[in-house]
Amino acid sequence: MPQRTPGVWTVVVPGAAAMALAMGVGRFGFTPILPLMQDQAGLAPEQGAKLATVNYLGYLLGAVLALVRPAVPSSVLAFRVGLVVQVATLAAMAATASVPAWALARLSSGVASAVVFIAVAGVVAVRLSTGGARSGGWVYGGIGGGIALSGVLVLALERTGTWSTAWWACAVAAAVLAAVAWILPVGGAPGPVRAPASRAGSGPPVRGRPGVRRSFVALVVSYLLEGAGYIIAGTFLVAAIRATSPGWIGSSAWVVVGLAALPSSALYSRLASRFPPATVLRTALLVQAVGMLLPAVFSGSGVALFAGVVFGGTFLGIVSLGMGTGARMGVPRSAAILTIAFSIGQILGPLAAAPLLGGGYAPALVLGAVIVTLAAVPTLLIRSGRNATG
């Protein structure tokens, strides 16, 4: 027990803060602020989709950088520069009304978020690899905390402030999170990310078994499709809810998304220790698809909030399950490969949805749900953990 205390204070707390900054506020703060930018700054839905895509392109570039230059995400300097860049780009979003400037800020933010995310994942893999699965789950849960924080800030400001005020508030919150994350002991070899779903005892690695290549390819395809499908809701869910419900409901739904995501990685860790991880992953994907359909088919505050719970309670858990399943397969640099596949999906998703936005957000959400449903199909070919028979 005494050995766990340093891990909590030097890894879990600053690691969760870094995740909350890089992913929760830095990446997904755009979602609740987007409707304000459309209403007050004249940003067209298609422009919003392109800004989202630029951010995901930056994330892809950051993931590729981490793959070809492994020293970058294990560098304390690179990690801290990533934190500073995230704060600076949030402030830049507030300081200008130029779409090209916003695009540059979102691109830079995407690169920084990938570097920080992979750096934190490496620390979790090294420092919490023994008996730290649940603690690691709370580190990843920081993403949900950041999402909830950004939603609360926008909810508090949308009646009295402006879109730029909301960005300034996110920048200040990001600066506080960066100060907490600053002490994270970055520097261990990244290695395969031992995500919360891959608990010790859930089954032996499947490297070298027949069918492992097929299983990993199926996982990569599923992960790419999930990236393309979920990000449509991740980008437009709040705007879609606001189109059919009172404005405060949209931001409230985003707070619910974050709160539901906060404990989801730890929860999926337990589920994956009791059931085949591929089965848990497939179920989560199908549940997520249903949750994405709800606001497209039905209106009302109750439906909107329930959709937020379903979306938040699945997307981060799916990420953890995917990373954990890849790690158990023993494929070299599986985390980097999966991150790149996910990033490609995130770029394709908004591009595919953009032509549908002229008819409202419902068609885009339906498209996202169809893509996520398709992502469940390749999981039938995945063999991992206790069911790794090849």
ABEGO torsion letter per residue (X at the ends): XAAAAAAAAAAAAAAAAAAAAAAAAAAAAAAAAAAAAAAAAGBBAAAAAAAAAAAAAAAAAAAAAAAABAAAAABAAAAAAAAAAAAAAAAAAAABABAAAAAAAAAAAAAAAAAAAAAAAAAAAAAAABGAAAAAAAAAAAAAAAAAAAAAAAAAAAAABBAAAAAAAAAAAAAAAAAAAAABBBGBBAEBBBBAABBBGAEBBABGBBGAAAAAAAAAAAAAAAAAAAAAAAAAAAAAAAAABBAAAAAAAAAAAAAAAAAAAAAAAAAAAABBAAAAAAAAAAAAAAAAAAAAABBEAAAAAAAAAAAAAAAAAAAAAAAAAAAAAGBBGAAAAAAAAAAAAAAAAAAAAAAAAAAEAAAAAAAAAAAAAAAAAAAAABBBEAABAX
